[in-house]
Amino acid sequence: MKFKVFDSYEELSAYSAELVAGVIREKEDAVLGLATGSTPIGLYEELIKLYDDKNLDFSKVKSINLDEYIGLDGTHNQSYRYFMNLNLFNHINIDKKNTHVPNGVAENLEQSVAEYDELIDSMGGIDVQILGIGPNGHIGFNEPAEQLKLNTHVAELTKETIKANARFFASESDVPTQAVTMGMGPIMKAKKVILIASGENKAWAVKSLVDDVITTSIPATLLKLHPDVTVLLDKKAASQLEV
Ligand code: PGA
């Protein structure tokens, strides 16, 4: 795992966008594993800037998102499909047919989650996976637990995650309690992983990435087993690391 600490969120975002751009420049039909949440918004803004400046072409790029709330369809303004369109896809020349977000309202959820893993395989796996990290060390909605799931599955959100995400909804009771999430398998199989974290509330989870422990009670620690992970932090997220 490589770590890099930036003075500001803006610098972190610009650097992470350059890493993603590098993958696309090397492989025009790269498969991007994308994440939602507050943290990647700056990265997406920087990718849009690169596109606007004619420095990046998404016409052949494919994307696959980590997760989606159950019960929200793509028109709901808190669904992750809506988020992705709003914050990235509507502003670049990616073909929306090549963008994939789990279906949170599938009639047959079981079949739909199984098909998601087949889809990832049929795309040849993920070239670069963007990850945020929860204050509790979750990645996607792989929440701390005695066992973690390998494949895409339906996850129960922890109280902590519901609380953390309540800021986007009218009230905490409006936050869905379940989500479809990629399991640890596709994430660990991604050729390259970029984990980004900003803010003091991530410092504990970030510290767990440098300890000599892997544990399913902090899912992000499993990334220590991955051969190509870059962790990009602002100073606050890095505040519990010894330099
Ligand atoms: P955030 O979420 O970027 O909104 O902090 C990250 C996560 O929970 O994975």
Residues whose N, C-alpha, C, O or C-beta is under 5 A from the ligand:
A	BS01	PGA	T36 G37 S38 T39 P40 G132 I133 G134 H138 G140
